[in-house]
Structures are given as structure tokens and as C-alpha cells.
């Protein structure tokens, strides 16, 4: 289910937005640690609509996925592309989500963007 959620992001921004309707709830808390926290479907969609600028698709390369009870832990590389298929930004991500009744209830993600991405407040590689 978690892979399916992120798989939609590789299709188009519209498909990513529709995935929130299917996999989030009105109470889902999506915490992008150190950056922004959204609550509910509409706030999550607003974040995806704005960040990163020019984003049209995102390809997720899962390095590690494990589930324990209702929790899913991941390590992955998220590669954001514009409509022309040009790479905008890769980001290393580790996260944990809680799943209940086929929906993501909480999702905490820790991003390490490249040093030249200009993402304010985010950690960079040392």
C-alpha cells in the first residue's frame, strides 16, 4: 500500500494529488521534520502543489522498507522532475508512517536535500 501511494507520484502531479484522497484522511498528520507539518488532505495537496517549484513527477527509489504492526519504516531517494523530464532535485529520505484501515494516519519524514537545493532549514550532508 505504501509503495502504491508513492508509485502514483511517478505518473503525474495530478495522480499524486489523487493519491492523497485515497490514502490520507482528514486527520492525517504529515510531518516533514524541520520544514513543515500538514494536517489533512487539503494541506498535504497544497504542499505538493508548491514544493519543489516546477515539480511534475517524483520517482521513488526504495532502499529499505520494513513494516512492524501498523508502522512502515523507509529509507529512499526521492527524485523530483519537471514536466520536461529534467531532474529538479534528488532528496535522501528516511521516514515512518502509521497505517490504519488502508490509510496513512501519520507520516514523519526526514529529508537530506543536496547542498545546492536551496531548501531553507533542511540539513545538508557534511
Secondary structure as a PSIPRED ss2 file (coil, helix, strand):
# PSIPRED VFORMAT (PSIPRED V4.0)

   1 X C   1.000  0.000  0.000
   2 X H   0.000  1.000  0.000
   3 X H   0.000  1.000  0.000
   4 X H   0.000  1.000  0.000
   5 X H   0.000  1.000  0.000
   6 X H   0.000  1.000  0.000
   7 X H   0.000  1.000  0.000
   8 X H   0.000  1.000  0.000
   9 X H   0.000  1.000  0.000
  10 X H   0.000  1.000  0.000
  11 X C   1.000  0.000  0.000
  12 X C   1.000  0.000  0.000
  13 X H   0.000  1.000  0.000
  14 X H   0.000  1.000  0.000
  15 X H   0.000  1.000  0.000
  16 X H   0.000  1.000  0.000
  17 X H   0.000  1.000  0.000
  18 X H   0.000  1.000  0.000
  19 X H   0.000  1.000  0.000
  20 X H   0.000  1.000  0.000
  21 X H   0.000  1.000  0.000
  22 X H   0.000  1.000  0.000
  23 X H   0.000  1.000  0.000
  24 X C   1.000  0.000  0.000
  25 X C   1.000  0.000  0.000
  26 X C   1.000  0.000  0.000
  27 X C   1.000  0.000  0.000
  28 X C   1.000  0.000  0.000
  29 X E   0.000  0.000  1.000
  30 X E   0.000  0.000  1.000
  31 X E   0.000  0.000  1.000
  32 X E   0.000  0.000  1.000
  33 X C   1.000  0.000  0.000
  34 X C   1.000  0.000  0.000
  35 X C   1.000  0.000  0.000
  36 X E   0.000  0.000  1.000
  37 X E   0.000  0.000  1.000
  38 X E   0.000  0.000  1.000
  39 X E   0.000  0.000  1.000
  40 X H   0.000  1.000  0.000
  41 X H   0.000  1.000  0.000
  42 X H   0.000  1.000  0.000
  43 X H   0.000  1.000  0.000
  44 X H   0.000  1.000  0.000
  45 X H   0.000  1.000  0.000
  46 X H   0.000  1.000  0.000
  47 X H   0.000  1.000  0.000
  48 X H   0.000  1.000  0.000
  49 X H   0.000  1.000  0.000
  50 X H   0.000  1.000  0.000
  51 X C   1.000  0.000  0.000
  52 X C   1.000  0.000  0.000
  53 X C   1.000  0.000  0.000
  54 X C   1.000  0.000  0.000
  55 X C   1.000  0.000  0.000
  56 X C   1.000  0.000  0.000
  57 X E   0.000  0.000  1.000
  58 X E   0.000  0.000  1.000
  59 X E   0.000  0.000  1.000
  60 X E   0.000  0.000  1.000
  61 X E   0.000  0.000  1.000
  62 X E   0.000  0.000  1.000
  63 X E   0.000  0.000  1.000
  64 X E   0.000  0.000  1.000
  65 X E   0.000  0.000  1.000
  66 X E   0.000  0.000  1.000
  67 X E   0.000  0.000  1.000
  68 X E   0.000  0.000  1.000
  69 X C   1.000  0.000  0.000
  70 X C   1.000  0.000  0.000
  71 X E   0.000  0.000  1.000
  72 X E   0.000  0.000  1.000
  73 X E   0.000  0.000  1.000
  74 X E   0.000  0.000  1.000
  75 X E   0.000  0.000  1.000
  76 X E   0.000  0.000  1.000
  77 X E   0.000  0.000  1.000
  78 X E   0.000  0.000  1.000
  79 X E   0.000  0.000  1.000
  80 X E   0.000  0.000  1.000
  81 X E   0.000  0.000  1.000
  82 X C   1.000  0.000  0.000
  83 X C   1.000  0.000  0.000
  84 X C   1.000  0.000  0.000
  85 X C   1.000  0.000  0.000
  86 X C   1.000  0.000  0.000
  87 X E   0.000  0.000  1.000
  88 X E   0.000  0.000  1.000
  89 X E   0.000  0.000  1.000
  90 X E   0.000  0.000  1.000
  91 X E   0.000  0.000  1.000
  92 X E   0.000  0.000  1.000
  93 X E   0.000  0.000  1.000
  94 X E   0.000  0.000  1.000
  95 X E   0.000  0.000  1.000
  96 X E   0.000  0.000  1.000
  97 X E   0.000  0.000  1.000
  98 X E   0.000  0.000  1.000
  99 X E   0.000  0.000  1.000
 100 X E   0.000  0.000  1.000
 101 X C   1.000  0.000  0.000
 102 X C   1.000  0.000  0.000
 103 X E   0.000  0.000  1.000
 104 X E   0.000  0.000  1.000
 105 X E   0.000  0.000  1.000
 106 X E   0.000  0.000  1.000
 107 X E   0.000  0.000  1.000
 108 X E   0.000  0.000  1.000
 109 X E   0.000  0.000  1.000
 110 X E   0.000  0.000  1.000
 111 X E   0.000  0.000  1.000
 112 X E   0.000  0.000  1.000
 113 X E   0.000  0.000  1.000
 114 X C   1.000  0.000  0.000
 115 X C   1.000  0.000  0.000
 116 X C   1.000  0.000  0.000
 117 X C   1.000  0.000  0.000
 118 X C   1.000  0.000  0.000
 119 X C   1.000  0.000  0.000
 120 X C   1.000  0.000  0.000
 121 X C   1.000  0.000  0.000
 122 X C   1.000  0.000  0.000
 123 X E   0.000  0.000  1.000
 124 X C   1.000  0.000  0.000
 125 X C   1.000  0.000  0.000
 126 X C   1.000  0.000  0.000
